[in-house]
Amino acid sequence: MANEVYTRTNQALFFAGKAINAWHEAADSAALDARTQTLYHREHALFHLYRTVLAIVHEVADHYRWPLMELRTVEQALDGEAAKRYPGPELAELSELARGKDNWLGRLLAGWQALHAPPVPAPAKPQDASLIASSAVPAHAEWSLADADEAAHALNELVRRYRDGMVEY
């Protein structure tokens, strides 16, 4: 493989697609270990999609010759000082998407953070059936297969659009 920054983006997108396809197969499977396989492919897809976003940030930084290659998390690039110091249209768009919780990137970052959070015990059922307070707690929305499909499609489109739009100087 060539030693170019864009190859990391291409590789991450390719493996994200493979993980999502495997997740679809595991979700449709009737095997005994289907639940375990589904969880594995969920995390695998989340990892590669997150890695793709970071690779896009690195690709944009390399193209504009910004010193952002040392960043190791998407959050460092999009929430921190980097987005303010290097105000390109690509990082601005990604930063805006990252701040939103109802779009594909916001859900991807929330899923990534949830993946690294410590396990939370399930709430106990109340002893008295007339108590409804514990059941009123909303369930945590989990990173889903539909979210992964949407993120992969959006990332493919984003990469194509960024590569077409970045101007060489």
N, C-alpha and C positions, 0 to 999 in steps of 0.2 A: 504494500500500500504506500502511496506517495506520502511524503512528510509535509502535508499541507493541512491547514486548520479546517478547511471545509470537509476533509475526509472524515474527521471525527463527527461532524454533524450528519453526514451521509450514513456513517456506520450506526450512530445512535438511532436515527430514523428507521434504518433497516431492521435493527434488532427490536425496536419498539413494535414494528409491524409484525414481526415473528412472534413476539410475546403476546400481542393482542389476538392473533390468529389461534395460538395455542390456548389462550384463555377462552375463546369462543368454543373450541373443541371440548375443553374440560367442562365448561358450563352445560354443554349438551350431552355430556357423557353420563352413563348409568353405572359406571364403575364404582367399586367400593371406596376408592380413594379420590373420587371426583371432587369432593369438598376441599381436600388438601391440595389437589392440583389446581383448583380454581384460585385458592388463596395464594399459592406460589406464583402463578402466572399473573395475578393481580399485582403483586409486589414487583415482579419482574418487569411488567409493562410500566408501572409507575416509575421505577428506577430509570429505565431507558428514555421515557418521555421527559423526566426531569433533566437527565443528562443531555437530551437534545436541546432543551431551552438554554442550558449552560453553554453548550457548544455554539449555539447561535450567538449568544453574547460574545463569546471568544472570537467567533468569525467576524462579527461586526467590528469589534475592537481591533482585530488584526487588519481589517480592510482600511480603517481610518487611522491606523497606527497609534491607537490609544494604548496607554500602559495598563490594560486591564486583564492581562493574561494570567496574573497571579491570583485572581479571584477564584475561589473554590466552591462558592454556593451562588445560586440564583439570587437569593435574598441580599447578599452583599452587593451584587451588581445593580439590582433594581430598587432596593429600599434605601440604600446607603448614600454616601457622598459621591459615589461613582456616577450615578445618574445625573447628579447636579453639576458635577465638574465636566462631564462630557455630554453635552445636550444634543445628541443626534436624534433624528426622527425615529430610528429603530429602537433605541433604548427608551425613548419617551413613550412609544407605543407599548412596549413590553412592561414598563413601569406602571402605566395606566391600567393595563390588563391585570397586572399582579395585585393592584390595590382593590380591584373588584372581586367580590366573593361569589358572584352569580355568573361568571364567564368561565371558559375552559381553563385559563391559566390560574385564576383564583382557586378553582376547585382542585387543580393539579397540585398547587402549592399547599393547600389545606390537606390534601391526601398525603403528601410527602411529610408534612409536619405530624400528622396523625400516625404515620408509619413509625416515626421515631419517638413518639410519646410512650411513656410507660403504660402498661395495661391498667385499665380501670375496671374494678369489680362491678358486676351487674348489680343494679339496685335490687334490694330485697323487697319481696311482696309484703304489703301491709297485712298484719294479722286480722284486722277488722275489715271486712269487705266494703263497709260504708265509707272508708277513707279513700279518697281519690287523689290526694295530693301527690303521691309518688308516681301514679300513672299519668299525671299531667306533665311530667318532665318530657320534653321532646327527645326523641331518639337522635343520636348523632348520625348525620348523613354520611354514608360510607362511599368511598371512591368506587364508582360502578363501571361496568363494561361500556355502557353508553358514554360515560365521561371519557373513558380511554379512547373510544372511537372518535369522539368529537375533538379531543386534543390532538390525536394523530393527524386527522384531516386538517385541522387548523395549522398545525406545525408544518405540514407539507406545503400548504398554501403560503404560509409566512416565509418559509425558506425560499420558495420560488420567487415571491414578490420582493424580498430583500435583495436577493442576488440580482434580480433584474433592475432594481432601483438604485443600488449603491453606485455612486458616481466615482470613477477613478480620477485622481488629481495628480 
